Amino acid sequence: MEKYFATYGSFRNELRLVVNDIYYEPIRNTGGVMMSRIGKLPIAIPSGVTFTVTPDNVVTVKGPKGQLVKAMRKDMNIAVEDNSIVVKRNNDEKESRALHGLTRALINNMVIGVTEGYAKTLELVGVGYRAQLQGKKLVLNLGFSHPIEVEAVEGITFETPAPTKVIVKGIDKELVGDVSADIRNWRRPEPYKGKGIKYENEVIRRKEGKTGKK
C-alpha cells in the first residue's frame, strides 16, 4: 500500500516529495495549512476517464493509458461532484489537514497517469558506461566485471534513445520514481568527477580532490 501508512515521520518525508511534484515548496511547521488548501481543490475528470471509489476508500481510475487502483486513508471522504473528484476531511487536526492535501495529490497523480503517463530520464556519465535494451530488459554497462540486467516490472517500460540515456515510463508515478531510483543506485554520482547515473538536469555537488602537501 501507500508509504503514508507507515510512521508519521516517514509520511512527512513523502509529503514533501508530493508537494514538490505539484510545484509547491516543501512545507515545514505550517500545521498542514498549505496541504489543506491543496486538498480543497477539485480534480476535473477528463473525457475518457472513469473514476470509482468503494466504501473502504479504494480508488480506481481508468483512462486511455490503463488503470490504477489505490487504497486511500479511510478518514478521508472522497466523492464525485459535478464531474469533479472532491476530497474532504473529517476534522481540522494537523495530521488530518496534511493527509487531506496528500490524498488529493495522490488521486490527481492517478488521473494524470492514466491520461498522460509519467517518464523519468536518467543519464550515464563515465567512460564506457552504456545502456541498451534486450527485449524488455535493460542492460547496463557500468564498469563492473559484468553487465547489470534490470527486468521491467509490470507497468514499466524502458527506452534508450541514446547509449548513455535511459527513459523510465509508466502510469504509476510512485513506481516510475522507485524504479528510476533503483537504477540510479547501481552507480550513484560520485562528487569528484561526477561519474555515475544521474537524473536529467540533476546538479551534482562537486568536491575538490585531495592534493598532496608541497
C-alpha positions in Angstrom: 0.0 0.0 0.0 1.0 3.6 0.1 4.0 4.8 2.1 2.0 7.1 4.2 0.5 4.2 6.1 3.9 4.0 7.9 5.1 6.2 10.8 4.2 9.9 10.8 7.9 10.7 10.3 8.2 8.8 7.0 4.8 10.1 6.0 6.2 13.7 6.3 9.1 12.9 4.0 6.8 11.6 1.3 4.5 14.6 1.8 7.3 16.9 0.9 8.1 15.0 -2.2 4.5 15.1 -3.3 4.3 18.8 -2.7 7.4 19.4 -4.8 5.9 17.3 -7.7 3.0 19.7 -7.9 5.2 22.7 -7.8 4.9 23.7 -4.1 7.9 24.3 -1.9 8.4 21.8 1.0 6.2 22.7 3.9 7.6 22.8 7.4 5.9 23.7 10.7 2.8 25.1 9.0 0.3 22.8 10.7 -0.7 21.4 7.3 -2.2 24.8 6.2 -0.9 24.6 2.6 -1.8 21.0 2.2 -5.2 21.7 3.5 -5.6 24.4 0.8 -4.4 21.9 -1.9 -6.9 19.3 -0.6 -9.8 21.6 -1.2 -9.1 21.9 -4.9 -11.5 19.7 -7.0 -10.0 17.4 -9.6 -11.7 17.6 -13.0 -12.4 14.2 -14.6 -11.1 14.4 -18.2 -13.0 12.9 -21.1 -12.3 9.2 -21.5 -11.6 8.7 -17.8 -13.8 6.9 -15.3 -13.4 7.2 -11.5 -14.9 5.0 -8.8 -14.4 4.8 -5.0 -15.6 2.0 -2.7 -17.0 2.5 0.8 -13.5 1.5 2.1 -11.9 4.3 0.0 -10.3 2.1 -2.6 -10.0 4.4 -5.6 -10.0 3.1 -9.2 -9.1 5.4 -12.1 -9.3 4.1 -15.7 -8.1 6.0 -18.8 -6.6 5.8 -22.2 -3.2 4.5 -20.9 -4.5 2.0 -18.4 -6.0 1.5 -14.9 -4.7 2.4 -11.4 -6.1 1.2 -8.1 -5.0 2.6 -4.7 -6.3 2.3 -1.2 -6.7 5.7 0.4 -7.0 6.6 4.1 -10.4 5.8 5.4 -10.7 9.0 7.4 -10.9 11.0 4.1 -14.3 11.5 2.3 -13.9 11.0 -1.5 -16.8 11.7 -3.8 -17.7 12.9 -7.3 -19.5 16.2 -7.6 -20.2 18.0 -11.0 -17.9 15.7 -12.9 -15.0 16.5 -10.5 -13.4 14.5 -7.7 -13.7 16.1 -4.3 -11.8 15.2 -1.2 -13.0 16.3 2.3 -11.6 15.6 5.7 -13.4 14.7 8.9 -11.7 17.1 11.3 -9.2 20.0 11.4 -6.4 18.3 13.3 -2.8 18.9 11.9 -2.3 15.4 10.6 -5.8 15.4 9.0 -5.1 18.6 7.2 -1.8 17.3 5.8 -3.5 14.0 4.8 -6.2 16.0 3.1 -3.7 17.5 0.6 -1.7 14.3 0.2 -4.9 12.3 -0.7 -5.9 14.9 -3.2 -2.4 14.9 -4.7 -2.3 11.1 -5.0 -5.6 11.0 -6.8 -4.6 13.8 -9.1 -1.4 11.8 -9.9 -3.5 8.8 -10.8 -5.7 10.9 -13.2 -2.6 12.3 -14.9 -1.0 8.8 -15.1 -3.9 7.2 -16.9 -4.2 10.1 -19.4 -0.6 11.3 -20.0 1.7 8.9 -18.2 4.9 9.6 -16.4 8.5 9.5 -17.6 11.9 9.9 -15.8 15.1 10.3 -17.7 18.5 9.0 -16.4 21.9 9.9 -17.8 25.0 7.7 -17.6 28.2 9.6 -17.1 31.5 7.7 -17.3 33.9 6.2 -19.8 32.4 3.0 -21.2 29.1 3.5 -19.4 26.3 2.3 -21.8 22.7 1.2 -21.7 20.8 -1.0 -24.2 17.6 -2.9 -24.4 17.4 -6.7 -24.8 13.7 -7.3 -25.3 12.0 -5.6 -22.3 15.2 -5.9 -20.2 17.5 -3.0 -19.6 21.2 -3.9 -19.7 23.7 -1.5 -18.1 27.5 -1.5 -18.5 28.8 0.5 -15.5 32.4 -0.6 -15.1 31.6 -3.7 -13.1 33.1 -7.1 -14.1 29.7 -8.0 -15.6 26.7 -6.1 -17.1 23.7 -5.2 -14.8 20.4 -6.5 -16.0 17.2 -4.8 -14.9 13.9 -6.5 -15.6 10.9 -4.3 -16.4 8.3 -4.8 -13.7 4.7 -4.8 -14.7 3.6 -1.3 -15.6 7.1 -0.1 -16.5 8.8 0.2 -19.9 12.3 1.3 -20.7 13.6 3.3 -23.7 17.3 4.0 -24.6 17.2 6.9 -27.2 21.0 7.1 -26.8 23.6 4.8 -25.4 24.0 7.0 -22.3 20.4 7.8 -21.7 17.5 5.7 -20.2 13.9 6.8 -20.0 11.7 5.0 -17.5 7.9 5.2 -18.4 4.7 4.2 -16.7 1.3 5.3 -15.5 2.1 5.0 -11.7 4.1 8.0 -10.7 5.4 6.3 -7.5 6.5 3.2 -9.4 8.3 5.2 -12.1 10.2 7.1 -9.3 11.1 3.9 -7.4 12.4 2.1 -10.5 14.4 5.1 -11.6 15.9 5.4 -8.1 16.8 1.7 -8.1 18.6 2.1 -11.4 20.4 5.2 -10.1 21.6 3.3 -7.0 23.7 1.0 -9.1 26.1 3.9 -9.7 25.2 6.9 -7.7 27.0 10.0 -9.0 30.3 10.5 -7.2 31.2 14.1 -6.1 34.7 14.4 -7.6 34.3 13.7 -11.3 30.6 13.3 -11.5 30.7 9.7 -12.7 27.6 7.6 -12.3 23.9 7.6 -13.1 22.1 10.9 -12.6 18.7 12.2 -13.2 18.3 14.5 -16.2 19.1 18.1 -15.1 20.3 16.9 -11.7 23.1 19.1 -10.4 25.8 17.1 -8.7 27.5 19.0 -5.9 31.2 18.6 -6.7 34.1 18.3 -4.3 37.7 19.2 -4.9 40.1 16.2 -5.0 42.7 15.9 -2.3 46.1 17.4 -3.2 49.5 16.4 -1.7 51.4 18.7 0.6 54.1 20.7 -1.1 
